[in-house]
Amino acid sequence: MGEGNSILARRRLGKYLRDGRVGAGLTLQQTGASIRRSASTVQRLEKGLPAQVRDAEIEALCRIYEFDADKTAVVLALAAESDEIDWWSEYQDLMSRTVATFVACEATASEITSYEGQLVPGLLQTPAYALTLVRTACPDESVETHERRIRLRKRRQTCLIRDDDPVMFDVLIHESIVRSWVGGPVVMAEQCQHLADMSIRSNITLRVLPFSAGYPLGREDGPFVILDFDTDLPGRPTETSLVFYETFTREMCLAEPALIRKQREAYATLRRRALDPEATRELLLQAAARFRAE
């Protein structure tokens, strides 16, 4: 599954505590009173938000919920992990809370499913392509800040190439992405070649949705990313799946099962109209050669 992080640890801790409270038939107010904390503090814990709660209070909740020794040990370990400093913390000023949550969960996902209609997905961007976008989107930032944004993007990309259990990445991009000019022909030639090279990795399945596919959904669908996580021994997901949307003015990271199911259905429809991986790689190599000739 890759590396751990505090946000995911807090989310898992919150699920254990919420399930325990519901199983014990207690309200937020009753639970808070039992450890001399407010109901809002208990609610923050259950939502995976920082709550500044001591280990002794977590242990007390485990006793109240009648957790056995093994479950208590897991909960305490998650509480300890939730206080650790993550690698992405040094970039916190560059991200909204929603994006920070997404980045943290992305690093520990077992599978990522992504559709992009206008830009190369961040996990597959070359530094030159990414820098062009950053300079355009954030023209008033310093050169140093631009470089930090690129380092953040490169750090995120390690989930695809790490030796220890790289994430499975199923990605679909529109043909317009490899026909557009971002940074000029040299940048685009390198980017298309990089996509072709990454597409042969065993953990990456890349497909292009061609112009000839039209609008398989009967409307334009914006970019989205679905994150799935490992399962435990009984086959239950260790973390709730998430879907992430990003627009020019807003980011959303949602966990509603009905919404995620609908997005999976949309992805399946788009994928049926896409080129297969071999034809996709051939198209990317041709695009790279065309840009080199410009």
Secondary structure, DSSP 8 states (H G I E B T S, - for coil): -----HHHHHHHHHHHHHHHHHHHT--HHHHHHHTT--HHHHHHHHTT------HHHHHHHHHHTT--HHHHHHHHHHHHHTTS--GGGGGGGGS-HHHHHHHHHHHH-SEEEEEESSS--GGG--HHHHHHHHHHH-TTS-HHHHHHHHHHHHHHHHHHH-SSS--EEEEEEEGGGGTS-SS-HHHHHHHHHHHHHHTTSTTEEEEEE-GGG--TTSS----EEEEE--B-TTS-BSS--EEEEE-SS-EEEE--HHHHHHHHHHHHHHHHTS--HHHHHHHHHHHHHHHHT-
